[in-house]
């Protein structure tokens, strides 16, 4: 007994099934196809116009003012006339100003590195936790602590770890050489808000790691250390570097905490700018303060130049 072959639909039959009504075998385009083709192309940039306007006003104008002022010296105090000079920049990278710049970069790099190394395992524990309340509590606390700085943070550390602080007296820390009003003490204070900031920064990237990658590594008899070394960390490296840059910038620009806690004990570029603007050391050093600010911008641009090329790699894997 033979079975009749299944008829193959002809193009005309396919046209009828798909709803076409053409005479010469051409199907009628689906509704909305012309709308997609005729989508406006020139008006999409209007949505970004407010962003560019805000960027130009909030960042462009101050940057231009800093660049002009850094290469200008005032000749007349009444008219404000000035001439072009490079003396401000040369002074900003010499003597006590250079020492303050190096100290700020060193403090920011150390605190950012420690914050990155400590924040990553904390964020990983939060992401892999089965308790949703724990995750929400840690992320909420991190959001609060990441914005807790300035004078309140300085007062809290002075009352806790100062020379007469509670923990200092309880554990006799001064007998072991501890002092809050030093480079080490300022590092501990900065880590108080940098570690929570790193937890908030790296958590979305950890959420982007797919379970299939770990399962594939386990199927190939890879240990957890090998998985992190050859799979997870290479993918997370741009995000980790981005978090490092964010922490570096936060520590590099911090002023109130250091000013209230250590004063001039630890030389920092932010305090040098404040002293130059207020005339605490020399009067009429406003242009020198702008040159110091330009040095900070240059350092930030150099750090960002390392991060941006790696960001595309992270986005490609985690998308």
ABEGO torsion letter per residue (X at the ends): XBBBBBBBBBAAAAAAAAGBABAAGBBBBBBGAAAAAABBAAAAAAAAAAAAAAAAAAAAAAAAAAAAAAABBBABAAAGBBBBBAAAAAAAABEAAAAAAAAAAAAAAAAAAAAAAAAAAAAAAAAABABAAAAAAAAAAAAAAAABBEAAAAAAAAAAABAABAAAAAAGAAAAGBBABBAAAAAAAAAAAAAAAAAAAAAAAAAABBAAAAAAAAAAGBBAAAAAAAAAAAAAAAAAAAAAAAAAAAAAABAAAAAAAAEAABBBAAAAAAAAAAGAABBGAAAAAAAAAAAAAAAAAAAAAAAAAAAAAAAAAAX
